[in-house]
Amino acid sequence: MEVDVYIGNLPTRATEEEIQELFSKAGEVQSVTLIKDRDTGYSRGFAFVEMSTQVEAESAIKMLNGSMLGDRQLKVNLARQRKEKGRGRRGGGYNRY
């Protein structure tokens, strides 16, 4: 069962390869999703890493939370589940008569 890990406070020039290399020290990395700015192509400062097991994910969190990448101190924790779009939302912001 794969487990998603959230990584925050990444340097803007961080690459998926750097993140993969860093997290592979804690276990098998299934995938890396670096969130990038549409206009610049640079990192928006966070990413998600899919680890192979819960044990590896917890190991990565313990090992890497607070560690440095470039000039930034990383924030690493379990990723929260995404809320489904459209559920529980009301209206579109305009008054409709």
C-alpha positions in Angstrom: 0.0 0.0 0.0 1.6 3.3 -1.1 1.5 6.2 1.3 1.7 9.9 0.3 4.0 12.2 2.1 3.8 16.0 1.9 7.0 18.1 1.6 6.7 21.9 2.3 9.1 24.8 2.2 11.0 23.6 -0.8 13.4 25.9 -2.6 11.9 27.3 -5.9 14.6 25.6 -8.0 14.1 22.2 -6.4 13.7 19.3 -8.9 11.9 16.0 -8.8 15.2 14.2 -9.1 16.6 16.0 -6.0 13.6 15.1 -4.0 13.6 11.4 -5.2 17.3 11.1 -4.3 16.7 12.6 -0.8 13.7 10.4 0.0 15.2 7.2 -1.4 17.5 7.3 1.7 14.4 6.4 3.8 12.9 3.8 1.5 11.5 3.0 -1.9 10.0 6.0 -3.7 7.1 5.2 -6.0 6.7 8.7 -7.4 7.4 12.3 -6.9 4.9 15.1 -7.8 6.5 18.5 -7.6 3.9 21.3 -7.8 5.1 24.0 -10.2 4.0 27.5 -11.1 2.3 27.6 -14.5 4.1 30.7 -15.7 7.6 30.2 -14.4 7.9 26.5 -14.3 9.6 26.7 -10.9 8.5 24.9 -7.8 5.6 26.4 -5.8 7.4 25.3 -2.7 5.7 21.9 -2.1 5.6 18.4 -3.4 4.2 15.0 -2.7 6.2 11.8 -2.5 4.6 8.4 -2.7 6.4 5.9 -0.5 6.0 2.1 -0.8 4.9 1.4 2.7 3.6 3.2 5.9 6.9 2.2 7.7 9.0 3.9 4.9 6.8 7.0 5.0 7.1 7.3 8.7 10.9 6.8 8.4 11.1 9.5 5.8 9.1 11.9 8.1 11.4 11.2 11.1 14.5 11.4 9.0 13.8 14.5 6.8 11.4 16.8 8.8 13.5 19.8 9.7 16.4 18.8 7.4 17.8 21.3 5.0 17.5 21.4 1.2 19.4 24.3 -0.3 18.7 27.2 2.1 15.3 25.9 3.3 14.3 23.8 6.3 11.8 21.2 5.0 8.5 20.4 6.5 7.6 16.8 6.0 4.4 15.0 7.2 1.7 12.6 6.0 -0.3 14.1 3.2 -4.0 14.7 3.9 -6.6 13.2 1.6 -8.0 15.6 -1.0 -11.6 16.7 -0.7 -13.7 15.8 -3.7 -14.5 18.9 -5.8 -18.1 20.0 -5.8 -19.2 18.2 -2.7 -20.6 20.5 -0.1 -20.2 23.6 -2.1 -22.9 26.1 -2.7 -23.6 28.7 -5.4 -21.3 30.3 -7.8 -20.9 33.7 -6.1 -23.5 35.5 -8.2 -27.1 36.3 -7.3 -29.4 34.4 -9.5 -33.0 35.4 -9.7 
